[in-house]
Amino acid sequence: MNFYALIPAAGSGSRMGGSVEKQYMLLNSVPMIAHAMMVLAREPRITKLFIVLSPTDKRWNNYEWQGWEERIEILRCGGKTRAETVLNGLEAMSTVCAADDWVLVHDAARPCLPDEMLDKLLTEVADDPVGGLLAVPVADTLKRAAADASSGARAEATVPRAGLWQAQTPQMFRHGKLVEALRAAGSDMTDEASAIEQLGLQPRLVESDSRNLKVTYPQDMELASLIQGKLNE
């Protein structure tokens, strides 16, 4: 049994509103994707990292990646959606991955994954029959917006937060089962656990914390910079 990591990095990051794809935006002078890669590359249990790029990606070769040669493999088979990109990457990995090998799928835009959280996920899920993911119990009060937004968004109801968790990455599943799940789920799945759930399985929730944030909007960069700086102290 081996552990592999896959980082889908074929998106444009349109909500960031920049001219550079989000994964290549500089965070503390380093491309954001490099931060996501580093924590996985430091983990000795992970055999190899697979980075799935768009076939038309022209930025990867603009950066210096010396020292990574033995740890990463580039797959230029990204799709139109995250689910397509992950599935294409998994299928390309099938030449080296056995069906029972673990694959950790991690966002290129989660640059602040603490080493201890990665260790916790690997340790708690390695013997799980289904797999699992990092997640955080929801602490805030949740509101459902009314369907009629003609006068602006208005709260229609308060959603009970008991039992609700916010999904993060990495999400860790067996290669064969994840391929099966994504093939059945289609291209609209926003995370791997959702596809596994549609098979009638229940992924394990491994409690994480808010440091492992996903950079989605421009204002997230400042917070990510502060967290990343603290992690590297």
Secondary structure, DSSP 4 states (H G I P E B T S, - for coil): --EEEEEEE----GGG--SS-GGGSEETTEEHHHHHHHHHHH-TTEEEEEEEE-TT--SGGGS--TT-TTTEEEE----SSHHHHHHHHHHHHTTT--TTSEEEE--TT-TT--HHHHHHHHHHHTT-SSEEEEEEE--S-EEEEPS--TTS--EEEEEP-TT-EEEEEEEEEEHHHHHHHHHHH-TT-SSHHHHHHTTT--PEEEE--TTS----STTHHHHHHHHHHHHT-
